[in-house]
Amino acid sequence: MGSLVSCSKQNMNPDEGKPVVESYLQPGLPASVKLSRQIPVNESDSGNYAITNAVVKIYYQGTAYNLQHTADGIYTNSQIAILSGGVYNLSISYNGFEVSASTTIPSKPQNITQSATSFTAPVFGAGMPTIPQPITVTWDNPNSEYYFLVVHPTDTISALGNFPGGGGGFGGFGGTVDQGNQRSVNTNSFRYYGKHYMLLFHVQSDYAAFYNTTGSSSLNLTNIATTIVNGFGIFTGVAAADSLFVQVY
């Protein structure tokens, strides 16, 4: 009996039960951390992953700020100043795990140019239509840092500049993360008339690794490289450009 118990303990997964973190700190928005739990292989999938009973803190300039659980595993605090260049440390206590992570907020994209702010969508069915030229956005990137651009119809995103997490969601498209200084968006990718946001973000290298590993989806955050100690997921800083729009007629 003793040998069987010993064998069982040796086969336990030391990562089982660690919380999964998803947080993108952005200037101008409240600090927010989403926590969910792993599902053990011997447990049926109930669909309820939210962690609602953790102690979550963010440390900034020597002050500890408590984040309050609001709903669905989301913890927030609107009193933390999220500033470019600021260093933020995350601390989570949950079910015997002490989880930590750190991030620095990058600078806002600078010296942006946009080749067009509107175009008329082609009409198909009456000969070969003329497709408008791609819309090209450029910015400064002297140090080959990471940037992310995604396009959203204005009626499918709740607040201008909200970072869309793992990728194009909310009806968006065009998500790309790399170290260049321009993006070209094909006009035939637009599926709606009206106003669109072009959301350009300066992101950290850990987000680039996350995005490229998960294939622009945040559905599975446990099988990727992570900078979170004693947990999974991502805790990173992002910074949005000033408003960019495209009007489709």
N, C-alpha and C positions, 0 to 999 in steps of 0.2 A: 504493500500500500504506500509506504514511504517513497519508494522509487517512482511510482506512478505520479504522486503529487509533485515530486521534484522535476520530473519530465514536463509536467503541465506548466509549471512556473517558468521553466527555461523556454518554452514555446510561446509564452505570452508576447504579444506585440507591444514593445515599450512606447510606441507612438499612439496606441489606442486611447481615445478620450481627449487628446489634445484639441484645444479649440482652433477653429479656422477663422482667420481675421480677414476683413476686407475694408480698407480705409484709404481714402485719397484726400489729404489735407490740401485745401485750396484757399488762397487769399480771397476775402470777401464773402466766404461762406462759413457757417458754423462747423466746428470740428465734429466729425461723425465717424463712428466705428461700428461695423456690422460683425456680429459674432454668430457662428453656427457650430454645431457639433458634428463629429464623424458618426457614421452609422456602423456599429460593429457587424461583422459578417454573420453572427448568430442572431441578429435582431432584425425583425421585419421592418421594412421601409414604411414608416408612418407618414412621411412627408413633412413632419414637423422638426426642422433642424435648428430652430432659433435657440440661442442661449440667452436666458432672461435673468439669470441670477449671478452674474459675474460682477466683480469690483473692477471698474475700468478707470484708469487715470492717465492723463497726459501731463508731462512735466515740461515747462517752458520757462527759461530764465530763472530757475531756482524755485518756481512755484508749482505745486501740484494741483491740478484741476480735476475734480471728479466729473465723470460723464454719467448722466442719468439715463436709465433705460426708458425708451419712449414706446416702442412697439416692434414686434417681429425681430428681436435680437439687435436692434439699432440703439446705440448709446450716443448721446449728443451733449455738447456744451457750447453755447453761443458766446461765452465770455472769454474764450481763448483768442488772442490776437494771432491770426495766421498771416505771417509776413514773409516776403521773399528774403532768403538768406537765414531765416530762423531755423534753429535746430529743435526738434520735438522728440521726446522720448515717451514711448507707450509702455504702460504697465497694466497687466491683467492678472487677477487672481480668480481662478476658477477650478473647482473640484480637485484641489490639491496641486494644480499646476500654477507655476509662476511664469507668466509669458512676458517677453519684453521685445522691443524693437525701437529703432531710431530712424529719423529721416530729416533731410534738409529741404526746405522749400526752394525750388529753382526760381530764376528770374523770369519775368514776363517776356514773351517774344518781342523782339525789337525790330524797327524799321521794316514794317510789313508793306508789301505792294500786292495788288490784286489786279489781274489783267482785265477783268470785267466785273460789273456789279449787276448785270441783267442780261438776259437773252430771250429770244422768241423761240419757243419750242417748234420743231418742224411738224408739218401736217403730212401724214402718210396717206397714201391711197390715190394721189393725183400726180403720178410720175415720181421721179426720184427726188426726194426732198434734200435740201442742203442742211447738213448737220453743223450747228454752230461750233466754233473752235473751243477746245478745252479751256477751262478757267484755271489760270496758273497763279498760285500764291507763293511769294518768296519772302524771306526774312534773313536776318543776320544769324550766322552760326559759325563764328571763327574757330571755336574749339571742338567742332564736330560732336556736339551734344545731341540728345534725343528729343525729337518732336513728334507730335501726333496730330493728325487732322481728320476730322469727321464732319459730315454734312447732315443737317437735320431740318426737315420742314418745321416751321415755327409752331405749328399746332400739335407737334408730337414730342415736345420737350418742355418741361414745366418752367424752367428758369434759365435764362441766357447764361452760358458759361458753366453749367453743371457738368462735371466730368462724367462721361458716359461709361465709366467702369471698364469692363472687359472689351468693349469694342463698339460696333456700329449700332446696337440696339435702338429702341425708341423710333424705329422707322428710318434710322440714319444709314449712311453708306460712306464708303471711301476711307475707312479706317486704315491708316498706315503708320507704323512706327519705324523711323530710321534716323540716321545721323546726317541727312542732307539739309539743304536750305531752301527747298522748294517742293511743291506738290502740284500736279496737274490733275484736275477733276474733269472727266469726260462729261459733256453736257447731256449725252444720251443716257447717263446714269440717273438723272433726275426723273422722278415718277409722279411729281405733283406740281401743279401750278401754284403760284404765290411765292411768298417770302421764305427763304431758307437761311438758317444760321450756318456759317462755316466756322467751326470751332477748332482753333489752333491752340495746342497746349505744348508747353515745355515740360518734359517729364524726365524722371531719373532712370538710370540704367536698370534698376531692379524692375521698374514697370516694363521696360523693353523686353527683359527676359521673361516676365510674366506673360505679356501679350503674345510673344512669339511662341511660347511653350503651350499656352492654352488655346491658340488659334482664335483669338479675339473673343473668347467666351469665358465668363467667370463661373460656369456651372461646376467645375471641379478644380478646387484650389489646393488639394492635398498631394498631388503628384508632380509638383513643380519645384524648382529651386526657390528658396525663400530666405530672406534675411531675418525672419522672425525667430527668436530664440524660444524653444519649447512650445512651438505652435506651427501652424501652417498659414498660407495665404500671403497677403501683402499689406504693408503699411508704408505709404509713400507720399511724397509731396508733388504737386503739380501746379502750374501757373498758366492761366488763360490769357490769350491775346485780347486786345480791345475788340469791340464788336465788328464782325465781318458778316456781310449779307450778300445773298444773290436773289434777285427777283426773276421768276420764270413767268413769261407771258404766254 
